[in-house]
C-alpha cells in the first residue's frame, strides 16, 4: 500500500494531521472511505489503549483496492482551543472535518469521486447519516457499533450496566453519576438552547452538545435515504447492545432493500475478540493488543464493491 501524510482543514483555524492510504499498483481511480471517530478525543488511528481500529481497517481495505482517509479528531488536536471558544457541538467537533475529508478524496484524481463512502464507528455511526446529508454526499454508509438512541440514552444505559457490574466501587460511582446526570438531563429538550449552553456537563462541554445532537437523530436521516447502508455489530459489545441497538436497526430498517446487516459473534465494541463481559473492565478489555480480522475487512470491501 501507499501511505501519504495529509492535512484536513489546511488553512483553517483547526488543521488536522491525517493519512491517506492507497492501494499500490492501481491504474484506474479507486473507491475510498472516510473514517469518523467515536466519542471522546481520538487520534487518527482511533487508538483505544492497545487497539487501533481505523489503522487496522485502512491497511486491510488497501489490500482490497480501497483507499481511505483518517485524521486526528479536532478535540484531540485542538481541544483547549475549541473549549476556549465555548459551547461546541458535534458540528464543530466532527461534522465539518468529515465533510472536508470527503472533498479531499473527491478532488484527488486517484479516487473515483462517485465511489466515496463513510465508515462511522460508535458515535461516528450515529453521526454518519447527518454528515452525509450536510455536505458529505457519500455513495453509501457503513455504521459500525452504532445506535438509533441519543447520546445521553447510551450514557444512561452504560451507567446502569456499571451499577449492576461486579465491581462494587464502580457500581457506587456509577450510581452517583446516574442520579446526577438524570436530574441534569430530565428537561433537556424543553429548555432553550441558551439555557442548555449555561448548564455544564463535564470539562468544557455543556448540555447544549447533547441537545443539538439529539435534535438531529440518525433515524430521521436514515428513514429518508435511498443510499446503501451497512449496519455492523459485535455480539459482545458492552458499549452498545447487540440485542437492543443492532436489534432496533433491524426492526426499523430490516425490510428496506438498501440496508444490509452483519453481526459478529464474540467481537467487542472495536470489532476484535472480546475478553471480558463486564463494562467495568473496559480498561482491561482494551489493554490487550488485538487487531480487526480479515472477515470484518472483507465484508466491508465486498459490500463496497457490491454497491458502487
ZAPALUM-889492 format. One line per 3 residues: for each residue x, y, z negated of C-alpha. Coordinates in nm, 3 decimals. Layout:
BEGIN
X/Y/Z; ...;
//
This chain:
BEGIN
0.000/0.000/0.000; 0.093/0.365/0.030; 0.061/0.588/-0.278;
0.072/0.966/-0.247; 0.057/1.239/-0.510; -0.228/1.484/-0.463;
-0.383/1.778/-0.645; -0.759/1.809/-0.680; -0.868/2.172/-0.703;
-0.538/2.315/-0.585; -0.559/2.693/-0.616; -0.844/2.683/-0.871;
-0.824/2.750/-1.244; -0.817/2.377/-1.309; -0.581/2.192/-1.072;
-0.568/1.818/-1.142; -0.289/1.574/-1.069; -0.403/1.268/-0.881;
-0.310/0.989/-0.644; -0.434/0.882/-0.307; -0.380/0.515/-0.235;
-0.394/0.397/0.124; -0.360/0.051/0.275; -0.047/0.009/0.481;
-0.034/-0.094/0.848; -0.361/0.077/0.943; -0.413/0.207/1.295;
-0.766/0.340/1.252; -0.938/0.557/0.989; -1.037/0.351/0.685;
-1.319/0.362/0.429; -1.239/0.527/0.096; -1.369/0.572/-0.258;
-1.364/0.845/-0.522; -1.336/0.725/-0.882; -1.532/0.906/-1.154;
-1.443/0.856/-1.522; -1.646/0.759/-1.822; -1.697/0.986/-2.123;
-1.408/1.145/-2.309; -1.073/1.266/-2.184; -0.905/1.024/-1.944;
-0.606/1.025/-1.715; -0.623/0.926/-1.350; -0.596/0.553/-1.432;
-0.885/0.587/-1.678; -0.647/0.439/-1.932; -0.810/0.296/-2.244;
-0.517/0.189/-2.459; -0.369/-0.107/-2.266; -0.637/-0.114/-1.994;
-0.621/0.081/-1.666; -0.946/0.019/-1.474; -0.902/0.277/-1.196;
-0.542/0.179/-1.127; -0.645/-0.186/-1.102; -0.930/-0.108/-0.866;
-0.729/0.133/-0.648; -0.449/-0.117/-0.593; -0.690/-0.405/-0.543;
-0.907/-0.221/-0.290; -0.598/-0.114/-0.093; -0.532/-0.483/-0.023;
-0.879/-0.494/0.132; -0.802/-0.196/0.359; -0.994/0.058/0.148;
-0.833/0.387/0.043; -0.905/0.570/-0.282; -0.855/0.891/-0.477;
-0.821/0.909/-0.854; -0.719/1.205/-1.067; -0.687/1.326/-1.425;
-1.018/1.429/-1.574; -1.049/1.803/-1.627; -1.100/1.767/-2.001;
-0.780/1.559/-2.016; -0.565/1.806/-1.822; -0.721/2.135/-1.934;
-0.919/2.058/-2.248; -0.807/2.358/-2.454; -0.862/2.599/-2.167;
-1.209/2.458/-2.097; -1.326/2.467/-2.456; -1.192/2.819/-2.498;
-1.439/2.932/-2.232; -1.714/2.761/-2.429; -2.033/2.568/-2.355;
-1.903/2.329/-2.096; -2.135/2.085/-1.922; -2.071/1.780/-1.708;
-2.091/2.009/-1.406; -1.763/2.177/-1.504; -1.608/1.870/-1.662;
-1.687/1.613/-1.392; -1.911/1.706/-1.101; -1.717/1.992/-0.943;
-1.394/1.791/-0.926; -1.561/1.480/-0.784; -1.710/1.690/-0.503;
-1.365/1.837/-0.430; -1.218/1.487/-0.421; -1.481/1.378/-0.170;
-1.399/1.676/0.052; -1.029/1.600/0.032; -1.089/1.246/0.160;
-1.327/1.354/0.436; -1.074/1.608/0.564; -0.794/1.351/0.585;
-0.761/1.209/0.940; -0.659/0.870/0.800; -1.000/0.838/0.632;
-1.329/0.765/0.805; -1.531/1.065/0.686; -1.859/0.874/0.732;
-1.743/0.593/0.504; -1.657/0.765/0.176; -1.812/0.604/-0.134;
-1.822/0.692/-0.503; -1.736/0.448/-0.783; -1.858/0.575/-1.119;
-1.772/0.396/-1.441; -1.976/0.426/-1.762; -2.075/0.795/-1.787;
-1.935/0.831/-1.435; -2.200/0.581/-1.323; -2.466/0.792/-1.492;
-2.343/1.100/-1.305; -2.266/0.946/-0.964; -2.618/0.991/-0.820;
-2.615/1.357/-0.924; -2.266/1.408/-0.781; -2.388/1.262/-0.453;
-2.687/1.497/-0.447; -2.491/1.807/-0.549; -2.232/1.804/-0.274;
-2.057/1.466/-0.278; -2.278/1.332/0.002; -2.134/0.982/-0.011;
-2.204/0.686/0.212; -2.304/0.483/-0.093; -2.262/0.446/-0.469;
-2.105/0.183/-0.694; -2.229/0.214/-1.053; -2.013/0.019/-1.298;
-2.134/-0.028/-1.658; -2.388/0.250/-1.631; -2.732/0.311/-1.779;
-3.057/0.488/-1.697; -3.074/0.621/-2.055; -2.949/0.962/-2.166;
-2.605/1.003/-2.320; -2.748/1.060/-2.667; -2.963/0.747/-2.642;
-2.649/0.546/-2.568; -2.477/0.712/-2.864; -2.761/0.617/-3.099;
-2.759/0.256/-2.977; -2.385/0.227/-3.030; -2.417/0.368/-3.381;
-2.697/0.122/-3.454; -2.479/-0.168/-3.342; -2.192/-0.043/-3.558;
-2.428/-0.021/-3.856; -2.507/-0.389/-3.806; -2.145/-0.489/-3.741;
-1.916/-0.697/-3.958; -1.706/-0.406/-4.085; -1.864/-0.255/-4.399;
-1.658/0.062/-4.373; -1.752/0.119/-4.007; -2.115/0.040/-4.088;
-2.118/0.304/-4.363; -1.955/0.567/-4.136; -2.197/0.485/-3.855;
-2.492/0.514/-4.090; -2.385/0.865/-4.198; -2.325/0.974/-3.840;
-2.654/0.829/-3.724; -2.855/1.031/-3.975; -2.667/1.349/-3.890;
-2.693/1.311/-3.512; -3.059/1.208/-3.506; -3.151/1.518/-3.703;
-2.947/1.736/-3.466; -3.096/1.584/-3.151; -3.460/1.544/-3.253;
-3.588/1.859/-3.077; -3.318/1.883/-2.810; -3.550/1.914/-2.510;
-3.789/2.154/-2.681; -3.535/2.423/-2.765; -3.397/2.678/-2.520;
-3.060/2.649/-2.350; -2.933/2.940/-2.556; -3.030/2.768/-2.880;
-2.868/2.443/-2.765; -2.547/2.635/-2.692; -2.535/2.753/-3.054;
-2.557/2.404/-3.203; -2.221/2.233/-3.236; -2.183/1.861/-3.170;
-1.809/1.797/-3.213; -1.495/1.987/-3.124; -1.580/2.239/-2.853;
-1.892/2.056/-2.738; -2.240/2.187/-2.815; -2.578/2.017/-2.779;
-2.621/2.200/-2.450; -2.378/1.949/-2.299; -2.628/1.671/-2.375;
-2.936/1.876/-2.288; -2.808/1.981/-1.948; -2.706/1.625/-1.861;
-3.033/1.480/-1.993; -3.232/1.715/-1.772; -3.059/1.564/-1.466;
-3.110/1.192/-1.521; -2.969/0.929/-1.288; -3.307/0.761/-1.248;
-3.458/1.068/-1.085; -3.185/1.082/-0.821; -3.184/0.707/-0.759;
-3.560/0.699/-0.709; -3.520/0.928/-0.408; -3.208/0.785/-0.248;
-3.207/0.559/0.055; -2.831/0.511/0.037; -2.685/0.172/-0.061;
-2.627/0.132/-0.436; -2.431/-0.145/-0.608; -2.502/-0.197/-0.980;
-2.225/-0.384/-1.169; -2.216/-0.500/-1.531; -2.019/-0.730/-1.759;
-2.222/-0.966/-1.977; -2.001/-0.897/-2.281; -2.013/-0.518/-2.253;
-2.055/-0.371/-2.602; -2.078/-0.005/-2.495; -2.384/-0.058/-2.275;
-2.603/-0.366/-2.275; -2.631/-0.627/-2.002; -2.978/-0.712/-2.128;
-3.101/-0.357/-2.187; -2.918/-0.145/-1.927; -2.848/-0.386/-1.642;
-3.193/-0.532/-1.702; -3.352/-0.188/-1.673; -3.176/-0.121/-1.344;
-3.317/-0.447/-1.208; -3.664/-0.380/-1.347; -3.684/-0.035/-1.188;
-3.496/-0.093/-0.862; -3.491/-0.472/-0.817; -3.736/-0.463/-0.529;
-3.550/-0.192/-0.336; -3.361/-0.322/-0.032; -3.083/-0.062/-0.071;
-2.993/-0.187/-0.422; -2.756/-0.476/-0.498; -2.671/-0.622/-0.838;
-2.369/-0.806/-0.982; -2.348/-0.939/-1.340; -2.013/-1.086/-1.450;
-2.010/-1.350/-1.720; -1.767/-1.282/-2.003; -1.643/-0.939/-1.890;
-1.642/-0.632/-2.112; -1.702/-0.261/-2.051; -1.380/-0.229/-1.850;
-1.454/-0.543/-1.643; -1.182/-0.758/-1.796; -1.240/-1.074/-2.006;
-1.387/-0.986/-2.345; -1.212/-1.089/-2.667; -1.449/-0.972/-2.941;
-1.825/-0.949/-2.981; -1.832/-0.664/-3.233; -1.831/-0.300/-3.123;
-1.645/-0.202/-3.440; -1.346/-0.392/-3.298; -1.329/-0.179/-2.982;
-0.975/-0.068/-3.068; -0.854/-0.426/-3.079; -1.060/-0.513/-2.772;
-0.880/-0.256/-2.558; -0.533/-0.300/-2.710; -0.456/-0.626/-2.527;
-0.332/-0.580/-2.171; -0.558/-0.733/-1.908; -0.646/-0.641/-1.550;
-0.961/-0.642/-1.339; -0.986/-0.967/-1.146; -0.997/-1.022/-0.774;
-1.359/-1.139/-0.799; -1.470/-0.789/-0.901; -1.248/-0.616/-0.644;
-1.355/-0.843/-0.357; -1.723/-0.796/-0.444; -1.682/-0.418/-0.418;
-1.483/-0.444/-0.096; -1.732/-0.685/0.063; -2.022/-0.463/-0.034;
-1.848/-0.152/0.108; -1.776/-0.317/0.444; -2.129/-0.451/0.448;
-2.271/-0.101/0.412; -2.059/0.115/0.639;
//
